[in-house]
Amino acid sequence: AEGRGLLIVLNKWDLVRRPADTAGGGAGRASEARERIRFQFPVLAYAPVLTVSAATGAGVARLLATAVEVHAQLTRRAGTGRLNQALAGWVARYRPPGGSANYRIRYLVQVSANPVRFAAFVNRLAGFPASYTQYLENCIRRDFDVPNVPVAIELRQSPKAAR
């Protein structure tokens, strides 16, 4: 389902042959496997990729700990005040592109947890740069400690300020 936590688990890792000439070759293979998954499924870049062996039990404890952490991230809430303080810093670092369009984000609120969704109230919806929405998503992931779950941002037209 959309917006849910996801773990990518590579089982039977005990059967992966380690090159004889390198110590710890399994780690190199795991890195290669992660890179391939990231390349083939870029939309899942947030999802942890773990290696396990059901036969030997290797990696199972890490899998369970990661599942608990992903659940914690899914249920985490960001306070509106703290979120908008962070937004001011993000906008100061990198203003929304648009030249003469002059796009502005008035405020940001978290509308739900599990799935993690936010609403950004903007002065103009038409043509709002998708790259800037992605920038905000990356900032939320980094600054609000939700790197391993999907984050959705819905743009909403802000009511016109009273004059």
Backbone hydrogen bonds in HBPLUS format (Angstrom, degrees):
<---DONOR---> <-ACCEPTOR-->    atom                        ^
c    i                          cat <-CA-CA->   ^        H-A-AA   ^      H-
h    n   atom  resd res      DA  || num        DHA   H-A  angle D-A-AA Bond
n    s   type  num  typ     dist DA aas  dist angle  dist       angle   num
A0008-ILE N   A0048-PRO O   2.90 MM  40  6.12 175.5  1.90 172.6 171.2     1
A0050-LEU N   A0008-ILE O   2.80 MM  42  6.23 161.2  1.84 164.8 171.3     2
A0010-LEU N   A0050-LEU O   2.76 MM  40  6.07 169.0  1.77 165.2 169.0     3
A0052-VAL N   A0010-LEU O   2.92 MM  42  6.09 164.7  1.94 149.4 148.8     4
A0015-LEU N   A0012-LYS O   2.99 MM   3  5.67 162.4  2.02 118.0 123.5     5
A0013-TRP N   A0052-VAL O   2.96 MM  39  5.60 167.2  1.97 150.7 148.9     6
A0016-VAL N   A0013-TRP O   3.23 MM   3  5.38 161.4  2.26 105.1 110.8     7
A0022-THR N   A0019-PRO O   3.37 MM   3  5.77 166.3  2.39 110.0 114.0     8
A0027-ALA N   A0024-GLY O   3.09 MM   3  5.77 141.2  2.25 118.4 126.3     9
A0029-ARG N   A0025-GLY O   2.97 MM   4  6.29 155.0  2.03 149.8 157.1    10
A0030-ALA N   A0026-GLY O   2.83 MM   4  6.05 151.5  1.91 144.4 152.6    11
A0031-SER N   A0027-ALA O   2.97 MM   4  6.21 155.0  2.03 145.0 151.4    12
A0032-GLU N   A0028-GLY O   2.98 MM   4  6.26 156.9  2.03 146.0 152.2    13
A0033-ALA N   A0029-ARG O   2.86 MM   4  6.10 157.8  1.91 149.4 155.6    14
A0034-ARG N   A0030-ALA O   2.90 MM   4  6.16 157.6  1.95 150.2 155.9    15
A0035-GLU N   A0031-SER O   2.98 MM   4  6.22 163.2  2.01 150.8 155.1    16
A0036-ARG N   A0032-GLU O   2.98 MM   4  6.22 157.7  2.03 149.2 155.1    17
A0037-ILE N   A0033-ALA O   2.99 MM   4  6.24 158.5  2.04 149.6 155.1    18
A0038-ARG N   A0034-ARG O   2.86 MM   4  6.12 164.1  1.89 155.6 160.1    19
A0039-PHE N   A0035-GLU O   2.92 MM   4  6.12 150.2  2.01 144.9 153.3    20
A0040-GLN N   A0036-ARG O   2.90 MM   4  6.13 161.6  1.94 151.1 155.7    21
A0041-PHE N   A0037-ILE O   2.82 MM   4  5.79 148.6  1.92 151.5 159.5    22
A0044-LEU N   A0041-PHE O   2.94 MM   3  5.59 160.7  1.97 121.8 128.1    23
A0045-ALA N   A0042-PRO O   3.21 MM   3  5.30 145.5  2.34 118.3 114.9    24
A0047-ALA N   A0044-LEU O   2.97 MM   3  5.51 149.7  2.06 118.5 126.7    25
A0053-SER N   A0058-ALA O   2.87 MM   5  5.17 138.7  2.04 153.1 153.6    26
A0057-GLY N   A0053-SER O   2.69 MM   4  5.38 140.7  1.84 144.9 156.7    27
A0060-VAL N   A0057-GLY O   3.26 MM   3  5.59 166.1  2.28 125.6 128.6    28
A0063-LEU N   A0059-GLY O   2.93 MM   4  6.13 149.8  2.02 144.9 153.9    29
A0064-LEU N   A0060-VAL O   2.97 MM   4  6.28 161.1  2.01 154.6 157.9    30
A0065-ALA N   A0061-ALA O   2.98 MM   4  6.21 162.8  2.01 150.7 155.7    31
A0066-THR N   A0062-ARG O   2.88 MM   4  6.01 153.3  1.95 146.0 153.5    32
A0067-ALA N   A0063-LEU O   2.94 MM   4  6.19 153.4  2.01 147.8 155.2    33
A0068-VAL N   A0064-LEU O   3.06 MM   4  6.34 154.8  2.12 148.1 154.2    34
A0069-GLU N   A0065-ALA O   3.02 MM   4  6.27 156.1  2.08 143.9 150.5    35
A0070-VAL N   A0066-THR O   2.84 MM   4  6.08 159.0  1.89 153.3 158.7    36
A0071-HIS N   A0067-ALA O   3.05 MM   4  6.24 158.3  2.10 144.1 149.9    37
A0072-ALA N   A0068-VAL O   2.99 MM   4  6.28 153.9  2.06 145.2 152.5    38
A0073-GLN N   A0069-GLU O   2.94 MM   4  6.25 153.0  2.02 148.8 156.0    39
A0074-LEU N   A0070-VAL O   2.92 MM   4  6.20 153.4  1.99 149.5 156.9    40
A0075-THR N   A0071-HIS O   3.14 MM   4  6.38 142.7  2.29 146.7 155.4    41
A0076-ARG N   A0073-GLN O   3.33 MM   3  5.16 158.9  2.38  99.1 105.3    42
A0114-ASN N   A0074-LEU O   2.81 MM  40  4.79 119.2  2.19 149.6 147.9    43
A0083-LEU N   A0079-GLY O   2.86 MM   4  5.99 155.9  1.92 152.7 160.8    44
A0084-ASN N   A0080-THR O   2.94 MM   4  6.09 157.0  1.99 149.3 154.0    45
A0085-GLN N   A0081-GLY O   3.00 MM   4  6.24 143.8  2.13 145.2 155.4    46
A0086-ALA N   A0082-ARG O   3.02 MM   4  6.25 158.8  2.07 145.2 150.7    47
A0087-LEU N   A0083-LEU O   2.86 MM   4  6.13 152.0  1.94 141.8 150.6    48
A0088-ALA N   A0084-ASN O   3.09 MM   4  6.20 153.6  2.16 137.4 142.6    49
A0089-GLY N   A0085-GLN O   3.35 MM   4  6.72 152.7  2.43 142.3 148.6    50
A0089-GLY N   A0086-ALA O   3.02 MM   3  5.17 117.0  2.44  99.4 114.6    51
A0090-TRP N   A0086-ALA O   2.91 MM   4  6.26 156.2  1.97 154.5 162.1    52
A0091-VAL N   A0087-LEU O   2.88 MM   4  6.07 165.1  1.90 158.2 161.3    53
A0092-ALA N   A0088-ALA O   2.98 MM   4  6.09 150.0  2.08 139.6 148.2    54
A0093-ARG N   A0089-GLY O   3.01 MM   4  6.21 148.5  2.11 143.7 151.4    55
A0094-TYR N   A0090-TRP O   2.97 MM   4  6.19 151.6  2.05 145.7 153.6    56
A0101-ALA N   A0098-GLY O   2.90 MM   3  5.14 160.7  1.94 138.0 133.0    57
A0123-ASN N   A0104-ARG O   3.03 MM  19  5.59 151.8  2.11 149.6 154.8    58
A0106-ARG N   A0121-PHE O   2.69 MM  15  5.55 144.3  1.81 154.6 167.1    59
A0121-PHE N   A0107-TYR O   2.91 MM  14  5.48 165.1  1.93 164.7 168.9    60
A0109-VAL N   A0119-ALA O   3.00 MM  10  5.42 159.1  2.04 151.1 157.9    61
A0119-ALA N   A0109-VAL O   2.81 MM  10  5.42 157.9  1.85 158.1 165.2    62
A0111-VAL N   A0117-ARG O   2.85 MM   6  5.62 142.7  1.99 129.1 140.9    63
A0112-SER N   A0117-ARG O   3.34 MM   5  5.20 155.7  2.40 136.9 132.2    64
A0117-ARG N   A0112-SER O   3.05 MM   5  5.20 165.9  2.07 135.2 136.4    65
A0152-ALA N   A0116-VAL O   3.11 MM  36  6.49 163.1  2.14 151.2 156.5    66
A0118-PHE N   A0152-ALA O   2.82 MM  34  6.16 150.6  1.91 152.4 162.3    67
A0154-GLU N   A0118-PHE O   2.88 MM  36  6.22 167.5  1.89 150.1 152.2    68
A0120-ALA N   A0154-GLU O   2.86 MM  34  6.16 162.2  1.89 154.8 159.9    69
A0156-ARG N   A0120-ALA O   2.87 MM  36  6.00 161.6  1.90 155.7 154.0    70
A0122-VAL N   A0156-ARG O   2.87 MM  34  6.15 160.0  1.91 167.3 174.1    71
A0158-SER N   A0122-VAL O   2.81 MM  36  5.28 165.6  1.83 158.6 153.9    72
A0128-PHE N   A0125-LEU O   3.04 MM   3  5.48 164.6  2.06 137.4 134.0    73
A0132-TYR N   A0129-PRO O   3.04 MM   3  5.40 135.0  2.25 103.6 115.1    74
A0133-THR N   A0129-PRO O   3.34 MM   4  6.82 149.2  2.44 143.6 151.9    75
A0134-GLN N   A0130-ALA O   3.00 MM   4  6.32 154.9  2.06 149.8 156.5    76
A0135-TYR N   A0131-SER O   2.96 MM   4  6.20 147.0  2.07 136.2 145.4    77
A0136-LEU N   A0132-TYR O   2.94 MM   4  6.25 158.3  1.99 148.6 153.0    78
A0137-GLU N   A0133-THR O   2.99 MM   4  6.26 155.6  2.05 145.8 152.7    79
A0138-ASN N   A0134-GLN O   2.95 MM   4  6.23 160.2  1.99 151.4 156.0    80
A0139-CYS N   A0135-TYR O   2.96 MM   4  6.25 152.7  2.03 148.4 156.3    81
A0140-ILE N   A0136-LEU O   2.88 MM   4  6.14 159.3  1.93 153.2 158.4    82
A0141-ARG N   A0137-GLU O   2.94 MM   4  6.21 167.2  1.96 153.8 157.2    83
A0142-ARG N   A0138-ASN O   3.05 MM   4  6.21 162.4  2.08 146.6 150.9    84
A0143-ASP N   A0139-CYS O   2.81 MM   4  5.85 173.1  1.81 159.7 161.0    85
A0144-PHE N   A0140-ILE O   2.90 MM   4  5.39 146.1  2.01 144.6 149.5    86
A0146-VAL N   A0141-ARG O   3.13 MM   5  4.69 159.4  2.17 129.3 135.3    87
